Amino acid sequence: MRRTDIASASSNLTSGHIRSATSLSVDGTTGSMRLVVTLAIPPRDTALQPSPARSGNSETLTWQRFDARSVKGVLHLTRVAWLAIGGLRAGPHRVVHHPRRMTTPSRSDMHFVLQVSGTSVLEQHGRSLTLQPGNWGMLGADLSYTIASREQSERLVIVIGQERLASDIKPATLVGRALSATSGTGRLFFSTAVCLADELPYIRGENAQTLAEQLTSLLDVALRNELSLDLVEDNDGRRERVYRYVTRHLREPQLTVERIAADLGWSRRTLARVFEARGETLMEHVYRERLEGIRRDLLDPTLEAHALADIARSWGFRNYTHFSDRFRAQFGIPPAAFRRRAMSRQTKPVEASELNT
């Protein structure tokens, strides 16, 4: 496997402001994942060429765009006052962060990863986090990490020193969690950051300080909201949120613990704690609700012509054997026998307790 290091931290663009040194490598094997940089400044490889028409510089705002032809992507590197913003849009790739290669180390830096499109897997210190579009999460700059995507994707990485955040906010407690930008303060921060990154080439340098302050304030609000959910919202309230989410997506076969946790902005551990006192896991609840829906369909004479497999599939079951086994375990009777009894007793209302006799 041929791998060539084609980027390292250089200082003639934003030395002392973007402090993360990452390596950019290309795997010469066709179809393999490629290693790409997010915040190296500037890349030395000839495959990454800045265009003078797409670069700008002032005392407090610096930005450059590199066309990453070797990885079929585009890399944006920006400084807005004390904020550093790296934007990457590329095909399958992998980002590697090496803190020991920082030009000006800072153990207080936090890297906020905003997933705009595609899916990314973040790994740091033995922990793994999957970000779907509209998710965001945090990584500490003092430890090595990787960000991998096996598809065309786009993300932002915002670097900010923890000292710039409000003193009562301890973002380290949220490291390793997928936070949601589907609504509320998380959405406000996320959408503002993406908009700012898109509009930077057209913003005057004297506005950089104000923009950095506003984005940092929105980040403070979003983080404070996430931390308050941990302290205030009890398990009953959280469980109701899960129930509502499951009800809306019950028929979707892709309904998994990972997806629910990501969309609600919780960790899998938090989600598991919500159901500990109920005596059933989250997926047991999902299957129980699906099977209850199927039971109602089998009692409906207007659906008599529908095949059992089709009904099961409409409720998110991809495997008929799996569905049949779970149905029998829950109702004490195979689904085919349940339906035959139901159809034979259409002259009177039939309940599951009657059919089990």
Secondary structure, DSSP 4 states (H G I P E B T S, - for coil): --EEE-----STTTTTTS---EE-EEE-STTS-EE--SS-SS--STTEEEEEEEEEE-SSEEEEEEEEGGGTEEEEEEEETTEEEEEEEESSEEEEE-GGG-SS--TTEEEEEEEEES-EEEEETTEEEEE-TTEEEEEETTS-EEEEESSSEEEEEEEEEGGGS-TT--GGGGTT-PEE-SSHHHHHHHHHHHHHHHHGGGS-GGGHHHHHHHHHHHHHHHHHHHHHHHHH--HHHHHHHHHHHHHHHTT-TT--HHHHHHHHT--HHHHHHHHHTTTS-HHHHHHHHHHHHHHHHHT-GGGTTS-HHHHHHHTT---HHHHHHHHHHHHSS-HHHHHHHHHHTTTS---HHHHT-
